[in-house]
Amino acid sequence: MNTLFQRHVLSRRWLTFATLGLSLLAFGAGTLNLGFLVIANFHLLADHGWQAVMDGALHQSLELLVTAYLCAAAYVVLKTCEQRLVRWLGGNG
């Protein structure tokens, strides 16, 4: 995956820039309310216990965890593209 990403995305400046923009949008959209939703879900589970679990709060917690990891992956892609473009603009790549 790493070599494939380097060969196809990071070797083309325009595609690196486009990927940076898309990963920024994904990261921003994914994290916009993530903290508030995690806190609200925790309070729901704490206040209503087993009834909240039966109504799907535990499933929602797992979905929020998956969303958090997807946001982290988008952030890693964002920083990788940023580093490549900064090296190019600085004359080192």
LUMMARLO-885779 format. One line per field, with one value per residue: residue number from 1; residue in three letters; x, y, z of N, C-alpha, C, O, CB in turn. Coordinates in nm, 3 decimals. Glycine has a CB too. Example, Ala and Ser with C-alpha at 12.3 -4.5 7.8 and 13.67 -1.06 7.14 Angstrom:
BEGIN
n c(1; 2)
res c(ALA; SER)
n.px c(1.319; 1.285)
n.py c(-0.569; -0.225)
n.pz c(0.780; 0.708)
ca.px c(1.230; 1.367)
ca.py c(-0.450; -0.106)
ca.pz c(0.780; 0.714)
c.px c(1.320; 1.290)
c.py c(-0.330; 0.003)
c.pz c(0.780; 0.787)
o.px c(1.424; 1.341)
o.py c(-0.332; 0.114)
o.pz c(0.846; 0.804)
cb.px c(1.131; 1.408)
cb.py c(-0.447; -0.060)
cb.pz c(0.905; 0.572)
***
This chain:
BEGIN
n c(1; 2; 3; 4; 5; 6; 7; 8; 9; 10; 11; 12; 13; 14; 15; 16; 17; 18; 19; 20; 21; 22; 23; 24; 25; 26; 27; 28; 29; 30; 31; 32; 33; 34; 35; 36; 37; 38; 39; 40; 41; 42; 43; 44; 45; 46; 47; 48; 49; 50; 51; 52; 53; 54; 55; 56; 57; 58; 59; 60; 61; 62; 63; 64; 65; 66; 67; 68; 69; 70; 71; 72; 73; 74; 75; 76; 77; 78; 79; 80; 81; 82; 83; 84; 85; 86; 87; 88; 89; 90; 91; 92; 93)
res c(MET; ASN; THR; LEU; PHE; GLN; ARG; HIS; VAL; LEU; SER; ARG; ARG; TRP; LEU; THR; PHE; ALA; THR; LEU; GLY; LEU; SER; LEU; LEU; ALA; PHE; GLY; ALA; GLY; THR; LEU; ASN; LEU; GLY; PHE; LEU; VAL; ILE; ALA; ASN; PHE; HIS; LEU; LEU; ALA; ASP; HIS; GLY; TRP; GLN; ALA; VAL; MET; ASP; GLY; ALA; LEU; HIS; GLN; SER; LEU; GLU; LEU; LEU; VAL; THR; ALA; TYR; LEU; CYS; ALA; ALA; ALA; TYR; VAL; VAL; LEU; LYS; THR; CYS; GLU; GLN; ARG; LEU; VAL; ARG; TRP; LEU; GLY; GLY; ASN; GLY)
n.px c(0.083; 0.193; 0.403; 0.252; 0.093; 0.294; 0.401; 0.184; 0.041; 0.204; 0.406; 0.309; 0.254; 0.017; -0.179; -0.108; -0.166; -0.444; -0.525; -0.449; -0.633; -0.878; -0.843; -0.826; -1.087; -1.227; -1.120; -1.195; -1.479; -1.535; -1.447; -1.585; -1.817; -1.749; -1.633; -1.837; -2.042; -1.934; -1.911; -2.183; -2.286; -2.154; -2.266; -2.532; -2.512; -2.417; -2.626; -2.856; -2.790; -2.836; -3.069; -3.010; -2.806; -2.953; -3.108; -2.928; -2.702; -2.448; -2.372; -2.367; -2.150; -1.940; -1.952; -1.878; -1.617; -1.502; -1.536; -1.363; -1.114; -1.108; -1.098; -0.848; -0.688; -0.735; -0.613; -0.345; -0.291; -0.330; -0.117; 0.102; 0.085; 0.110; 0.372; 0.518; 0.459; 0.563; 0.834; 0.883; 0.826; 1.022; 1.246; 1.368; 1.278)
n.py c(-0.119; 0.124; 0.167; 0.171; 0.399; 0.593; 0.569; 0.627; 0.851; 1.037; 1.089; 1.257; 1.591; 1.743; 1.553; 1.486; 1.728; 1.741; 1.512; 1.585; 1.794; 1.650; 1.471; 1.652; 1.755; 1.518; 1.460; 1.693; 1.692; 1.450; 1.484; 1.694; 1.695; 1.485; 1.463; 1.572; 1.388; 1.150; 1.211; 1.257; 1.003; 0.853; 0.965; 0.890; 0.610; 0.595; 0.709; 0.561; 0.297; -0.050; -0.039; 0.157; 0.024; -0.185; -0.035; 0.038; 0.193; 0.093; -0.015; 0.221; 0.340; 0.180; 0.245; 0.515; 0.483; 0.359; 0.568; 0.754; 0.629; 0.628; 0.903; 0.953; 0.814; 0.968; 1.201; 1.121; 1.074; 1.334; 1.473; 1.339; 1.406; 1.681; 1.703; 1.607; 1.803; 2.031; 1.967; 1.967; 2.238; 2.361; 2.294; 2.048; 1.819)
n.pz c(0.000; 0.082; -0.106; -0.340; -0.296; -0.287; -0.546; -0.719; -0.622; -0.466; -0.645; -0.835; -0.847; -0.874; -0.819; -0.562; -0.435; -0.481; -0.342; -0.086; -0.039; -0.049; 0.164; 0.371; 0.372; 0.437; 0.691; 0.833; 0.810; 0.933; 1.196; 1.298; 1.475; 1.632; 1.892; 2.057; 2.006; 2.107; 2.380; 2.439; 2.385; 2.579; 2.812; 2.772; 2.791; 3.055; 3.202; 3.136; 3.116; 3.075; 2.921; 2.731; 2.596; 2.484; 2.311; 2.120; 2.176; 2.232; 1.988; 1.845; 1.974; 1.881; 1.609; 1.626; 1.712; 1.487; 1.306; 1.422; 1.380; 1.100; 1.056; 1.169; 0.987; 0.757; 0.842; 0.858; 0.587; 0.495; 0.628; 0.518; 0.244; 0.272; 0.374; 0.154; -0.041; 0.084; 0.094; -0.183; -0.247; -0.099; -0.238; -0.209; -0.321)
ca.px c(0.000; 0.282; 0.470; 0.148; 0.059; 0.407; 0.418; 0.073; -0.008; 0.309; 0.495; 0.243; 0.226; -0.124; -0.257; -0.076; -0.243; -0.586; -0.543; -0.440; -0.762; -0.983; -0.822; -0.862; -1.234; -1.269; -1.083; -1.278; -1.618; -1.544; -1.419; -1.662; -1.897; -1.715; -1.616; -1.967; -2.117; -1.875; -1.952; -2.328; -2.306; -2.108; -2.368; -2.649; -2.484; -2.404; -2.755; -2.965; -2.737; -2.870; -3.173; -2.940; -2.738; -3.056; -3.156; -2.827; -2.596; -2.320; -2.346; -2.329; -2.014; -1.849; -1.952; -1.799; -1.477; -1.462; -1.525; -1.241; -1.000; -1.110; -1.049; -0.704; -0.627; -0.740; -0.512; -0.214; -0.279; -0.314; 0.018; 0.197; 0.080; 0.164; 0.518; 0.570; 0.449; 0.656; 0.967; 0.890; 0.832; 1.151; 1.353; 1.435; 1.213)
ca.py c(0.000; 0.239; 0.185; 0.207; 0.539; 0.676; 0.563; 0.684; 0.979; 1.130; 1.121; 1.359; 1.704; 1.783; 1.450; 1.502; 1.843; 1.703; 1.416; 1.664; 1.861; 1.553; 1.418; 1.760; 1.755; 1.398; 1.477; 1.798; 1.647; 1.340; 1.523; 1.814; 1.675; 1.355; 1.475; 1.591; 1.263; 1.052; 1.251; 1.233; 0.858; 0.809; 1.006; 0.806; 0.479; 0.609; 0.743; 0.465; 0.162; -0.162; 0.001; 0.225; -0.080; -0.253; 0.057; 0.056; 0.286; 0.025; -0.019; 0.357; 0.360; 0.115; 0.328; 0.634; 0.439; 0.340; 0.703; 0.814; 0.571; 0.679; 1.041; 0.945; 0.774; 1.086; 1.294; 1.070; 1.103; 1.479; 1.512; 1.283; 1.491; 1.811; 1.690; 1.594; 1.933; 2.123; 1.933; 2.014; 2.385; 2.399; 2.260; 1.923; 1.698)
ca.pz c(0.000; 0.093; -0.234; -0.435; -0.269; -0.330; -0.691; -0.795; -0.570; -0.426; -0.757; -0.917; -0.758; -0.882; -0.750; -0.420; -0.387; -0.481; -0.233; 0.036; -0.022; -0.017; 0.299; 0.463; 0.382; 0.510; 0.831; 0.891; 0.820; 1.028; 1.334; 1.332; 1.596; 1.689; 2.036; 2.120; 1.996; 2.199; 2.516; 2.452; 2.390; 2.712; 2.911; 2.750; 2.851; 3.201; 3.262; 3.110; 3.130; 2.988; 2.826; 2.621; 2.518; 2.406; 2.208; 2.018; 2.212; 2.220; 1.844; 1.808; 2.025; 1.787; 1.488; 1.655; 1.715; 1.347; 1.249; 1.475; 1.310; 0.963; 1.065; 1.191; 0.859; 0.670; 0.892; 0.818; 0.443; 0.486; 0.669; 0.421; 0.125; 0.311; 0.382; 0.017; -0.107; 0.149; 0.043; -0.321; -0.248; -0.041; -0.331; -0.171; -0.372)
c.px c(0.087; 0.348; 0.370; 0.109; 0.171; 0.418; 0.308; 0.029; 0.107; 0.406; 0.436; 0.199; 0.078; -0.212; -0.231; -0.158; -0.392; -0.615; -0.537; -0.574; -0.874; -0.967; -0.852; -1.014; -1.284; -1.239; -1.172; -1.422; -1.634; -1.527; -1.503; -1.739; -1.860; -1.700; -1.748; -2.049; -2.064; -1.917; -2.100; -2.357; -2.264; -2.212; -2.495; -2.629; -2.477; -2.540; -2.859; -2.919; -2.782; -2.977; -3.111; -2.866; -2.837; -3.109; -3.050; -2.713; -2.458; -2.277; -2.301; -2.187; -1.911; -1.840; -1.869; -1.650; -1.423; -1.445; -1.398; -1.118; -0.995; -1.061; -0.898; -0.631; -0.626; -0.635; -0.371; -0.190; -0.256; -0.171; 0.125; 0.201; 0.138; 0.318; 0.580; 0.567; 0.543; 0.799; 0.986; 0.905; 0.965; 1.269; 1.425; 1.369; 1.141)
c.py c(0.126; 0.269; 0.228; 0.354; 0.631; 0.682; 0.638; 0.822; 1.077; 1.165; 1.227; 1.473; 1.742; 1.682; 1.454; 1.616; 1.811; 1.606; 1.487; 1.733; 1.766; 1.496; 1.525; 1.767; 1.635; 1.411; 1.580; 1.755; 1.538; 1.381; 1.639; 1.797; 1.546; 1.361; 1.489; 1.462; 1.157; 1.084; 1.224; 1.084; 0.803; 0.844; 0.923; 0.669; 0.487; 0.632; 0.632; 0.320; 0.062; -0.125; 0.073; 0.125; -0.153; -0.166; 0.091; 0.150; 0.221; 0.013; 0.118; 0.389; 0.298; 0.192; 0.455; 0.600; 0.420; 0.476; 0.771; 0.759; 0.614; 0.824; 1.043; 0.906; 0.892; 1.188; 1.250; 1.096; 1.252; 1.521; 1.457; 1.368; 1.629; 1.807; 1.681; 1.729; 2.035; 2.094; 1.981; 2.167; 2.435; 2.363; 2.131; 1.800; 1.722)
c.pz c(0.000; -0.041; -0.342; -0.420; -0.315; -0.481; -0.766; -0.748; -0.546; -0.539; -0.850; -0.826; -0.758; -0.808; -0.600; -0.361; -0.380; -0.366; -0.099; 0.063; 0.016; 0.124; 0.404; 0.481; 0.462; 0.659; 0.899; 0.911; 0.925; 1.172; 1.383; 1.464; 1.670; 1.841; 2.110; 2.117; 2.091; 2.343; 2.538; 2.463; 2.526; 2.819; 2.896; 2.814; 3.003; 3.266; 3.249; 3.105; 3.025; 2.885; 2.707; 2.534; 2.430; 2.292; 2.104; 2.052; 2.204; 2.074; 1.795; 1.857; 1.932; 1.656; 1.508; 1.661; 1.573; 1.279; 1.297; 1.404; 1.164; 0.957; 1.086; 1.063; 0.761; 0.713; 0.852; 0.669; 0.423; 0.519; 0.573; 0.296; 0.155; 0.315; 0.243; -0.054; -0.046; 0.103; -0.101; -0.327; -0.191; -0.128; -0.297; -0.231; -0.495)
o.px c(0.059; 0.350; 0.401; 0.094; 0.145; 0.441; 0.336; -0.016; 0.106; 0.480; 0.507; 0.116; 0.021; -0.309; -0.321; -0.213; -0.460; -0.719; -0.612; -0.624; -0.955; -1.065; -0.897; -1.062; -1.374; -1.322; -1.220; -1.480; -1.733; -1.586; -1.493; -1.725; -1.933; -1.749; -1.768; -2.117; -2.142; -1.953; -2.139; -2.443; -2.332; -2.243; -2.559; -2.717; -2.525; -2.566; -2.940; -3.001; -2.768; -2.974; -3.154; -2.862; -2.809; -3.151; -3.078; -2.634; -2.360; -2.160; -2.209; -2.113; -1.806; -1.733; -1.797; -1.567; -1.311; -1.350; -1.331; -1.026; -0.886; -0.991; -0.829; -0.524; -0.528; -0.575; -0.288; -0.080; -0.172; -0.111; 0.226; 0.309; 0.209; 0.384; 0.684; 0.664; 0.599; 0.876; 1.093; 0.987; 1.013; 1.383; 1.533; 1.402; 1.080)
o.py c(0.221; 0.384; 0.314; 0.425; 0.735; 0.789; 0.706; 0.902; 1.188; 1.262; 1.281; 1.453; 1.770; 1.720; 1.428; 1.604; 1.849; 1.618; 1.453; 1.731; 1.797; 1.475; 1.493; 1.783; 1.648; 1.377; 1.558; 1.778; 1.534; 1.321; 1.678; 1.880; 1.503; 1.273; 1.426; 1.429; 1.081; 0.994; 1.173; 1.043; 0.716; 0.762; 0.888; 0.618; 0.398; 0.580; 0.611; 0.230; 0.085; -0.176; 0.053; 0.140; -0.180; -0.217; 0.166; 0.184; 0.289; 0.031; 0.130; 0.459; 0.358; 0.204; 0.497; 0.680; 0.460; 0.497; 0.840; 0.835; 0.635; 0.862; 1.126; 0.959; 0.913; 1.255; 1.333; 1.137; 1.291; 1.597; 1.522; 1.400; 1.686; 1.897; 1.742; 1.765; 2.118; 2.187; 2.030; 2.219; 2.541; 2.399; 2.106; 1.688; 1.630)
o.pz c(-0.072; -0.085; -0.425; -0.519; -0.376; -0.537; -0.865; -0.829; -0.599; -0.527; -0.935; -0.737; -0.652; -0.742; -0.520; -0.252; -0.285; -0.300; -0.007; 0.175; 0.102; 0.195; 0.514; 0.593; 0.545; 0.743; 1.010; 1.017; 0.997; 1.262; 1.500; 1.554; 1.760; 1.912; 2.214; 2.214; 2.149; 2.418; 2.643; 2.541; 2.581; 2.905; 2.995; 2.883; 3.072; 3.375; 3.339; 3.092; 2.905; 2.773; 2.593; 2.412; 2.313; 2.189; 2.010; 1.964; 2.172; 2.041; 1.714; 1.788; 1.907; 1.597; 1.418; 1.618; 1.543; 1.204; 1.218; 1.373; 1.110; 0.863; 1.029; 1.034; 0.691; 0.629; 0.816; 0.630; 0.342; 0.444; 0.550; 0.246; 0.072; 0.264; 0.218; -0.121; -0.118; 0.076; -0.137; -0.403; -0.231; -0.095; -0.351; -0.194; -0.551)
cb.px c(-0.094; 0.387; 0.541; 0.025; 0.030; 0.537; 0.419; -0.044; -0.086; 0.385; 0.526; 0.120; 0.310; -0.170; -0.224; 0.075; -0.219; -0.625; -0.438; -0.326; -0.799; -0.982; -0.678; -0.808; -1.297; -1.199; -0.935; -1.275; -1.667; -1.443; -1.275; -1.759; -2.044; -1.587; -1.528; -2.045; -2.114; -1.721; -1.921; -2.403; -2.228; -1.972; -2.401; -2.677; -2.353; -2.310; -2.809; -3.031; -2.774; -2.918; -3.277; -2.842; -2.665; -3.172; -3.205; -2.891; -2.619; -2.327; -2.471; -2.429; -2.000; -1.894; -2.095; -1.844; -1.463; -1.566; -1.648; -1.231; -1.005; -1.252; -1.120; -0.672; -0.703; -0.880; -0.522; -0.202; -0.405; -0.413; 0.045; 0.159; -0.065; 0.109; 0.557; 0.488; 0.307; 0.646; 0.991; 0.765; 0.716; 1.167; 1.450; 1.437; 1.121)
cb.py c(0.000; 0.214; 0.056; 0.117; 0.560; 0.623; 0.418; 0.592; 0.957; 1.073; 0.995; 1.299; 1.825; 1.796; 1.311; 1.529; 1.964; 1.639; 1.305; 1.768; 1.933; 1.439; 1.367; 1.895; 1.754; 1.273; 1.520; 1.920; 1.596; 1.237; 1.558; 1.848; 1.673; 1.304; 1.594; 1.704; 1.211; 1.051; 1.400; 1.293; 0.789; 0.874; 1.155; 0.791; 0.423; 0.725; 0.869; 0.499; 0.110; -0.279; 0.093; 0.331; -0.179; -0.295; 0.184; 0.104; 0.340; -0.115; -0.066; 0.458; 0.301; -0.030; 0.365; 0.696; 0.309; 0.255; 0.787; 0.789; 0.419; 0.669; 1.116; 0.844; 0.654; 1.149; 1.306; 0.919; 1.056; 1.550; 1.463; 1.138; 1.505; 1.854; 1.567; 1.490; 1.984; 2.112; 1.782; 1.969; 2.444; 2.335; 2.370; 1.910; 1.641)
cb.pz c(0.121; 0.200; -0.277; -0.417; -0.119; -0.270; -0.736; -0.789; -0.442; -0.311; -0.837; -0.995; -0.798; -1.029; -0.807; -0.400; -0.478; -0.616; -0.240; 0.026; -0.148; -0.118; 0.315; 0.411; 0.241; 0.453; 0.843; 0.803; 0.685; 0.995; 1.346; 1.220; 1.562; 1.627; 2.067; 2.050; 1.853; 2.187; 2.539; 2.333; 2.278; 2.747; 2.895; 2.599; 2.797; 3.234; 3.197; 2.980; 3.261; 3.071; 2.895; 2.676; 2.612; 2.498; 2.273; 1.898; 2.352; 2.284; 1.766; 1.867; 2.165; 1.761; 1.449; 1.788; 1.796; 1.270; 1.287; 1.626; 1.320; 0.904; 1.178; 1.303; 0.798; 0.673; 1.044; 0.848; 0.366; 0.580; 0.811; 0.385; 0.075; 0.449; 0.465; -0.063; -0.101; 0.304; 0.051; -0.398; -0.168; 0.093; -0.336; -0.022; -0.273)
***
